[in-house]
Amino acid sequence: MVMVQFSKKHKVLILVSGRGSNMVSIIKTCRRFEWPVEFLSVISDRPCEAIVKARDLGIKGELLDREKLGKDVFQAELFKKITTYDPDIVVLAGFMVILDAKLFSGLFHLMINVHPSLLPQFKGLNTHQRVLDENVRKHGATVHSLSSGVDEGPIICQGAISVTNFDTKETLEKKVLALEHFIFPLSIGAVLSGKVIREGDKWNHVESCEHWFLEEFKLFYEF
């Protein structure tokens, strides 16, 4: 078991839009290490595989169809859902919606996202191809909380991989996704256990997470 101490049971809400691989990694990691986490619900903005996977894992899955509701109604309904659930954190696991900053700004400190690049490099979409196009030799993933700017929130954790001459968009996608499955649950555990705390516009490490990375998680994950 990864030696993480929690002061209480934590409530987690997950937002998704697609396959749900990061969602599954987070749920299974929390269960494997017996972290005291209650998954309140998984909410999707569209019909997707992640909702099915969540229900298969015994977690409530909800659909707020953004296309049918319209942008404004969807944002308002999602805000209502989140505030009603009152989670300790909201995890954006492949959630492909830009949230209304005016509406959600008071919740951004609770919201944790993973982005497939080493921010602040390569914000936005199609990061793997852009890395190849610019002949960058280090790529990776970033876990961060939200802010009013897209992919600009305070960074919690980053993981890096080397880009080789043989890499393609597809191979980078596979390697970075595996890295996300590693650092995303790690970061959530660090936040909930208080190993990292939000102070102003940055996250500070109260206790080093390096020991987890090098000695604990490597026993269970391979890239």
Secondary structure, DSSP 8 states (H G I E B T S, - for coil): ------SS-EEEEEEESS--HHHHHHHHHHHHTT--EEEEEEEESS--HHHHHHHHTT--EEE--HHHH-HHHHHHHHHHHHHHH--SEEEESS------HHHHGGGGGGEEEEESS-TTSS-SS-HHHHHHHTT-SEEEEEEEE--SSTT-S-EEEEEEEE--TT--HHHHHHHHHHHHHHHHHHHHHHHHHTSEEEETTEEEESS-SHHIIIIIGGGT---
